[in-house]
Amino acid sequence: MKQLSRFKPISRFLVPITLFCSWSLIPVPAAAQDAATSPDTVISQGGTSPDAATAQDAVATQDAGKEKEKNATLPEIKVTTGRVRPGTIEDVARTGSKTDTPLRDIPATVNVVPASTLKEQGVIEMNDAMRNVSSVQPLMGGGYGFANSFTSRGLALSFFRDYIPDGNLQNNYFRTMYDIERIEVLKGPGSALFGVAGPGGSLNLVTKQPRYSFGLSAGTMLGSFGTRNGYVDVTGAIPYLPNVAGRLIADMEHTDGFRGLERNIVEASPSFTWRLADDKTLHVDYDHRELKIKPDNYGILFDANSNIANVSRDTRYYSRFNKTDHTINRLGLTHHWTLSDTLSMRTAFVYDARTLELLRNAGGNQGNAAGFSTGRTAYQQFDNAGYTTLQNEFVWKTSTGPVKHTFLGGFEYKNVDINAARSTYTLDRINIFNPVVETSLNDPKVNGGSLTFDRHIGSDQVSFYAQDQIDLTEQFKLRLGIRNDLVKYSDKGLQRANPTAHGSPIRYREIVQTKSMTTYSTGGVYQPTQNLAFYAGYSTGAFINLSTEPQALSTAPETSDQVEVGAKMMLFDGKADLNVALFQSSRNNYFVTLPGSGNIPTPDGKDRTRGVEVSLGFRPVAGWSIIGNGVVMDPETRAGNVATNSVLGITRSVFGTRPVGVATTMGNLWMTYEIQSGLARGLMFGFGVTYKGDSYADSLNLLKVPSYVVFDAAASYRIKKVDLAVNIKNLTDKTYYTNPTFAGALPGNPLSAFGSIRFNFN
């Protein structure tokens, strides 16, 4: 396999990087506070501002440059409307606009999960975190048991990290929560803002930033399945380096995993913020991640009657040799420049190098009448990838008469350079009621090892985009956004015609395409009062999926569109928040094989989802908090391609069926109460319930995964600088299945408990 020259793309940007000292953008405000502090952001006179600690950081930085002026006075911050809770209509979630526009003015749904909620729930993996976001469901086909992959409103989500694309839809990586300040999810196509954005939405991880005031947090967790982890998070001004703040977050995690699905993770994320001047900052961050995770493509298989096999939930069908070894090194530089009160700029450069070695199961059928699963295969794959992104954006606030404008303009260049090679093995049939699995590639049950492909994927993309947030009056707001992406991409290399037929010919093939894609978003908001906003919005999406999972890239972009109407409101004197959205989302132009096509795939695929989402927050009395979300939707496949179930001997069109892995109803509720006074002050109790409706593992809708309800609980106690917590998952020890796995369903964890201790020094 050809080796990737990782640093070739960087040389193209040596000149642009030197311009960081003369270019820049609006500072991204520190998202709330650290997990150990309150998640609220102070609202000051004139609009949203960084919290008081951030203001103190700024002053401390200026003092450092003046050799510690004595008795420096901090500026007073006048609080006029209390504190902004994450996700409320006053909150600023930049994923929705890339500006400081509050959520009440954005004609789309943006859900926010703050670090405080992740902490309360004892979340250490993203699948648990995303229960807090309406309609979001794990998708096995994109994650294969070793990476995060989700659908929203029945369609695929894209990942971003601090507003920069974070990998492809498939063969991505497993994300931990240690360095996350908050999670923001923009629902529906976000291509007009982000370019490469899935039809279901854009999931942005906002990371913790360096602070000039000292802070130290460290802790560990022990729990079921041999789970143990430890982390440290330290931040503060750097000694002997005036105006420089640093932060280091490092963690180690191990779990034997339920059903032997082991996970070993080591991560380190140092970052620095250098205040070059009062109006300029340079932020540098680096992420190193080593992820070793055992994947499971089968879960518990379906039997010949299309029921989940009547076996123990501990049963394992995956091969013992399954493994993934993922290494990620990501370097980012961001320069912010406030030119005036009305004009600011941001320049960002990111280089992301990834290597992935995987060995996992692939094909496999449900059990036949004799109780055997046939058609089993395994993949051994090596990916070596480099992703380069350069962005330059400006935000200009101006007026035309009484009409106010917040204008965003930007340029982006992206380069993708991937080498990928795969070999395919055929495996012997397996008894689904008494499985004996392969132990290594030398096992007699393993045959072949023929090359599937050895290819190079490359892409250069140049993009220009603009957005105008228009305040016609205090009550009427408009948003207009447009983007053009010019993409030149190629997929060149060797490909075998039939990977499981070892004698089939292998040939060289080239796919070289240039596509121009224009996407846009528009919408309006009517606000009869400050606490109520009605909105309607329309957005489109288009992107080239540069994934190494299919054997060849598509020759046409996938497209999508969404229409949405809804209401965002604050009730009961700020004690309750309620967001309601009605939507229709569509995915178009993905590749399917239609009858009479000569077995040639064409971009005629189409899915459509209609539904209603609700999210709420309620704080009836001090210390008591309730958050929840729910969705009812009707996802439907609108393509006319034909699928076959060889075990049942059924062949028919999939038109009108439900897309694989998507439930039509979901809901989650999480409640906490913290004692506010007396000897027990700081003692908190939490209780949660999660519901997910049934879904299907196949496009013919023959293999149904049943619905479930699961209960969780938590208790924690804060005393001085120490937090103690216990989180209990699946209180009733229910047997349930989280999501389909092609010919099976993945069992959820049984009753389990995790205890943690955290030390905080600020």
ABEGO torsion letter per residue (X at the ends): XBBBBAAAAAAAAAAAAAAAAABEBBBBBBABBBAABBABBBBBBGEBBBBAAAAAAAAAAAAAAAGGBBGBBBBBBBBAAEBBBBGBAABBBAAAAGBABBAAABBBBBBBBBAAAAAAAGBABAAAAAAABBGBBBBAAAAGGABBBBBBGGBBBBBBBGGBBBEBABGBBBBBAAABABBBBBBEBAAAAAGBBBAAEBBBBBBBBBBABBBBBBBBBBBBGGBBBBBBBBBEBBBGBBGBBBBBBBBBBBBAEBGGBBBBBBBBBBBBBBBABAABBBBBBBBBBBBBBBBBAAEBBBBAAGBBBBBBAABBABBAABBBBBBBBBBBBBBBBBABAABBBBBBBBBBBBBBBBBBBBBEBBBBAAGBBBGBBBBBBBBBBBBBBBBBBBBBBBBBEABBBBBBBBBBBBBBBBBBBBBBBBBBBBBAABBBBBABAABAABBEGBBABBBBBBBBBBBBBBBBBBBABAABBBBBBBBBBBBBBBBBEBBBABAABAABBBBBBBBBBBBBBBBBBBEBBBBABAABBBBBBBBBBBBBBBBAABABBBABBBBBBBBBBBBBBBBGGGABBBBBBBBBBBBBGBBBBBBGAGGBBBBABBBBBBBBBBBBBBBABBGBBBBBBBBBBBBBBABABBBBBAAAGBBBBABGBBBBGBBABBBBBBBBBBBABEAABGBBBBBBBBBBBBBBABAAGABBBBBBBBBBBBBBBBBEABBBBBBBBGAAGBBBBABBAGABBBBBBBBBBBBBBBBBBX
